[in-house]
């Protein structure tokens, strides 16, 4: 299976390495044509203002929205989360308005406020997750269709999922933390072959031919 | 674990976020806005671009904190600022201002002819220049969280940048071919800690992000160093000494992303007006060369 990494700018090589380490073939995506044949897409950390310029210049916006509309999974970290959010605090135009959240850029301050902390992400198991926040954004508002996957101790939201779109304010790819990438790979496999999806398989105890 | 700030991971992590991007020298908040709008990943706040520092002569120092703060207020992207080599008090002042990265830079007049700043002692991360692998590893052992080759700043001439980048990368390839017992001698020759030398030999790369600086003045220059293996570029005088800075800045950003696509490089290189006027290295007297500062 191939999963793309938006390679316009940022730590896309770290995402590609993480995908390779879990047995997925990473594909660098810089132009619309690069989206052909991939089953999911990671949007890396970096500078969202730079990514916005590069998405606009080479007309990537509509192809990326079309890709998301197929149901293939997208996973954004840090700047990637900003790129995927429907609203940006302060009124900047959204880039790919796929997640019904309001995101605040540089929410913790400047580089001196960047930090590491351990979080719990219940959907990914009991093991705490080591999280690296670098000039990180935060989610100020969560829409009704959005699941909160993780919060800081003070309650602020730092990881979300809405249907096929997952985003974190922190960088699993910098912490040697593969669980989010595994989740995306699983979602991508289900998207490729819905018959394999656990939710769509008949219940194992159901017997064929029984009267309803 | 309670939250921990200014760790080695967060320090070098910010540089990882800048990869594939262009860091631009700016001297006013207006320049900083132009750079941000053009797609710069960060700006370097300084009073004069290197070409003007070179022309002015005299002692070049840290910029006026008021100017640095006005640039920090003007943009949402990271702001870097330069301290003189060895001038740890200038670095303390820059840290107190809250800049995102300090460049201990040979473009300013060195304050210490023997010692660089002990960068481990700071919460803010540092980027340092190098001409070769030994210099890079010495800076990393002092705590630099990002490395850039120095090039020859303010010349608009990419030749030194290419020479130094090739030197660093070919020395790394040479280490990769060595037996363990040979790495001890290599460390001695490189005048760098053995642990760092061994790490580079195993990983095939520096333990921190490596950009190119000093002489990039066209989109083709940026793509050249990217194809050679740089992880991003600093552009100093090349943007605001060109005829149309906003267009040149954006074209260099595009070229740094699409560095392997000659059709796109041709497209973004069209009609940019004249780049900065360059200087041949032979025209610069030895005493005025900046790259030789640092040890």
Interface residues (C-beta under 8 A of the other chain):
Chain A: X7 X8 X9 X10 X11 X12 X13 X14 X30 X45 X46 X47 X49 X50 X53 X54 X57 X78 X79 X105 X106 X109 X110 X111 X112 X113 X114 X115 X116 X117 X118 X128 X130 X132 X133 X134 X135 X171 X174 X175
Chain B: X1 X2 X3 X4 X5 X6 X7 X9 X10 X13 X14 X16 X17 X18 X19 X20 X21 X36 X38 X39 X40 X41 X42 X72 X76 X77 X78 X95 X98 X99 X100 X101 X123 X124 X125 X250 X253 X254 X256 X257 X258 X261
